[in-house]
């Protein structure tokens, strides 16, 4: 008799725990409010290069020879932000 009581009590506790800890799929996907107009869209302004701007690039490729040709800086320095691939626009329009 005691064994059945313990069994039923444990089963009931297990069921209660299972059903109270469930979250519906809708609650998981949509945690934010429905109103998506919190931010106003900014107007796009096309940027024109000017004197003293610095241009930087990094070419990603699977071909090692091409990567060495266009990216003389090593991978470690490029990841650290110390890339040598920066070019400045001078007053006479030359980019070097």
Backbone as numpy.savetxt, mean C-alpha at the origin, in Angstrom:
# Nx Ny Nz CAx CAy CAz Cx Cy Cz
-26.09 -39.66 36.00 -26.91 -38.47 36.00 -26.04 -37.21 36.00
-25.04 -37.20 36.84 -24.12 -36.05 36.91 -23.36 -35.90 35.60
-23.04 -37.02 35.02 -22.30 -37.00 33.77 -23.13 -36.36 32.65
-24.43 -36.69 32.58 -25.31 -36.10 31.57 -25.49 -34.61 31.79
-25.61 -34.20 33.03 -25.79 -32.78 33.36 -24.55 -31.99 32.93
-23.40 -32.52 33.20 -22.15 -31.85 32.79 -22.06 -31.81 31.27
-22.44 -32.89 30.62 -22.40 -32.96 29.16 -23.33 -31.91 28.56
-24.56 -31.82 29.03 -25.52 -30.85 28.50 -25.09 -29.41 28.81
-24.56 -29.19 29.97 -24.10 -27.85 30.35 -22.94 -27.40 29.46
-22.00 -28.29 29.23 -20.86 -27.98 28.37 -21.31 -27.77 26.93
-22.23 -28.57 26.46 -22.75 -28.43 25.10 -23.46 -27.10 24.94
-24.27 -26.74 25.92 -24.98 -25.47 25.87 -24.00 -24.29 25.88
-22.98 -24.35 26.70 -21.96 -23.28 26.75 -21.23 -23.17 25.43
-20.92 -24.30 24.83 -20.23 -24.30 23.54 -21.11 -23.67 22.45
-22.37 -24.03 22.42 -23.28 -23.46 21.43 -23.47 -21.96 21.63
-23.58 -21.54 22.87 -23.73 -20.12 23.15 -22.49 -19.36 22.69
-21.33 -19.90 22.95 -20.08 -19.25 22.54 -19.98 -19.17 21.01
-20.37 -20.24 20.33 -20.29 -20.25 18.88 -21.22 -19.23 18.25
-22.43 -19.14 18.74 -23.41 -18.25 18.12 -23.22 -16.78 18.51
-22.63 -16.51 19.63 -22.45 -15.11 20.03 -21.19 -14.51 19.44
-20.26 -15.31 19.00 -19.01 -14.77 18.47 -19.03 -14.63 16.96
-20.11 -14.95 16.33 -20.18 -14.87 14.87 -20.47 -13.44 14.41
-19.83 -13.04 13.32 -20.08 -11.75 12.69 -20.55 -12.05 11.29
-21.59 -11.37 10.86 -22.12 -11.63 9.53 -21.13 -11.14 8.48
-21.27 -11.67 7.30 -20.39 -11.31 6.19 -20.53 -9.83 5.85
-21.73 -9.31 5.94 -21.95 -7.89 5.64 -21.19 -7.01 6.61
-21.15 -7.36 7.87 -20.43 -6.56 8.86 -18.93 -6.61 8.62
-18.41 -7.69 8.13 -16.97 -7.79 7.86 -16.57 -6.92 6.68
-17.35 -6.95 5.62 -16.98 -6.24 4.40 -17.21 -4.75 4.51
-18.25 -4.35 5.18 -18.63 -2.95 5.18 -18.53 -2.35 6.57
-17.31 -2.18 7.04 -17.11 -1.61 8.36 -17.25 -0.09 8.33
-17.15 0.53 7.16 -17.25 1.97 7.07 -18.69 2.39 6.78
-18.95 3.64 7.00 -20.28 4.18 6.76 -20.56 4.21 5.26
-21.82 4.30 4.92 -22.24 4.33 3.53 -21.87 5.64 2.84
-21.76 6.72 3.58 -21.47 8.03 3.00 -20.01 8.10 2.58
-19.76 8.11 1.26 -18.40 8.16 0.74 -18.00 9.56 0.30
-18.80 10.55 0.62 -18.50 11.91 0.19 -17.76 12.69 1.27
-16.89 12.02 2.01 -16.14 12.69 3.06 -15.04 13.59 2.50
-14.51 13.21 1.33 -13.42 13.97 0.74 -13.87 14.53 -0.61
-13.57 15.79 -0.83 -13.86 16.40 -2.11 -12.74 16.06 -3.08
-13.10 15.79 -4.31 -12.10 15.46 -5.31 -11.39 16.74 -5.74
-10.08 16.72 -5.71 -9.29 17.89 -6.09 -9.17 17.95 -7.61
-9.07 19.16 -8.12 -8.90 19.33 -9.56 -7.49 18.92 -9.96
-7.37 18.30 -11.10 -6.07 17.88 -11.61 -5.39 19.07 -12.26
-4.16 19.32 -11.85 -3.38 20.39 -12.47 -2.14 19.77 -13.09
-2.01 19.97 -14.38 -0.87 19.40 -15.08 0.40 20.16 -14.67
1.43 19.42 -14.30 2.67 20.04 -13.82 3.62 20.25 -15.00
4.20 21.43 -15.06 5.20 21.72 -16.09 6.56 21.82 -15.42
7.53 21.19 -16.02 8.88 21.22 -15.47 9.42 22.64 -15.53
10.17 23.02 -14.48 10.73 24.37 -14.38 12.22 24.29 -14.09
12.85 25.44 -14.12 14.28 25.54 -13.83 14.51 25.11 -12.38
15.59 24.39 -12.15 16.03 23.86 -10.85 15.21 22.66 -10.37
14.30 22.15 -11.18 13.63 20.89 -10.83 14.64 19.76 -10.96
14.49 18.77 -10.12 15.35 17.59 -10.20 14.51 16.40 -10.63
14.99 15.71 -11.64 14.30 14.55 -12.18 15.02 13.30 -11.70
14.26 12.30 -11.34 14.83 11.05 -10.86 14.06 9.89 -11.48
14.75 8.80 -11.76 14.09 7.63 -12.31 14.73 6.37 -11.76
14.00 5.30 -11.85 14.53 3.97 -11.54 13.82 2.98 -12.43
14.57 2.29 -13.26 14.01 1.34 -14.20 14.01 -0.04 -13.58
12.85 -0.69 -13.57 12.74 -2.04 -13.04 12.61 -3.00 -14.21
13.49 -3.98 -14.27 13.46 -4.94 -15.35 14.03 -6.27 -14.86
13.71 -7.33 -15.58 14.25 -8.64 -15.24 15.60 -8.87 -15.92
15.93 -8.05 -16.91 17.18 -8.18 -17.63 18.28 -7.44 -16.87
19.26 -8.16 -16.34 20.32 -7.57 -15.51 21.16 -6.56 -16.30
21.47 -6.88 -17.57 22.30 -5.98 -18.36 21.61 -4.62 -18.56
20.32 -4.64 -18.84 19.57 -3.40 -19.01 19.49 -2.64 -17.70
19.30 -3.36 -16.61 19.22 -2.70 -15.30 20.53 -2.02 -14.96
21.65 -2.65 -15.22 22.95 -2.05 -14.94 23.20 -0.85 -15.84
22.75 -0.93 -17.09 22.94 0.16 -18.04 22.16 1.41 -17.63
20.90 1.25 -17.23 20.07 2.40 -16.91 20.08 2.77 -15.44
20.47 1.85 -14.57 20.50 2.11 -13.13 21.90 1.84 -12.59
22.81 2.78 -12.76 24.17 2.53 -12.29 24.27 2.42 -10.77
23.32 2.98 -10.05 23.32 2.85 -8.59 22.95 1.42 -8.22
23.49 0.95 -7.14 23.17 -0.40 -6.70 21.77 -0.44 -6.13
21.24 -1.62 -5.97 19.89 -1.79 -5.46 19.79 -1.26 -4.03
20.82 -1.45 -3.23 20.78 -1.01 -1.84 20.66 0.50 -1.72
21.42 1.24 -2.54 21.36 2.70 -2.45 20.06 3.24 -3.02
19.51 2.57 -4.01 18.24 3.03 -4.58 17.11 2.83 -3.58
17.15 1.75 -2.82 16.11 1.50 -1.83 16.23 2.48 -0.67
17.44 2.91 -0.38 17.65 3.85 0.72 17.31 5.28 0.32
17.03 5.50 -0.97 16.69 6.83 -1.43 17.89 7.65 -1.84
19.05 7.03 -1.93 20.28 7.72 -2.31 20.65 7.40 -3.75
19.73 7.58 -4.65 19.96 7.22 -6.03 20.80 8.29 -6.74
21.70 7.84 -7.59 22.52 8.77 -8.37 21.84 9.14 -9.67
20.65 8.64 -9.92 19.94 8.88 -11.16 19.09 10.14 -11.07
19.64 11.23 -10.60 18.90 12.48 -10.55 19.54 13.46 -11.52
18.69 14.20 -12.21 19.15 15.16 -13.20 18.47 16.49 -12.91
19.22 17.58 -13.06 18.72 18.92 -12.75 18.48 19.68 -14.05
17.43 20.50 -14.05 17.15 21.36 -15.20 17.79 22.72 -14.92
18.75 23.09 -15.77 19.47 24.35 -15.59 18.77 25.50 -16.30
19.24 26.72 -16.04 18.60 27.92 -16.56 18.59 27.97 -18.09
19.60 27.42 -18.72 19.66 27.43 -20.18 18.86 26.28 -20.81
18.17 25.47 -19.96 17.32 24.40 -20.47 18.01 23.06 -20.57
19.29 23.02 -20.23 20.03 21.77 -20.29 19.68 20.90 -19.09
19.50 19.62 -19.33 19.23 18.67 -18.26 20.47 17.82 -18.11
21.09 17.90 -16.91 22.31 17.14 -16.67 22.33 16.66 -15.26
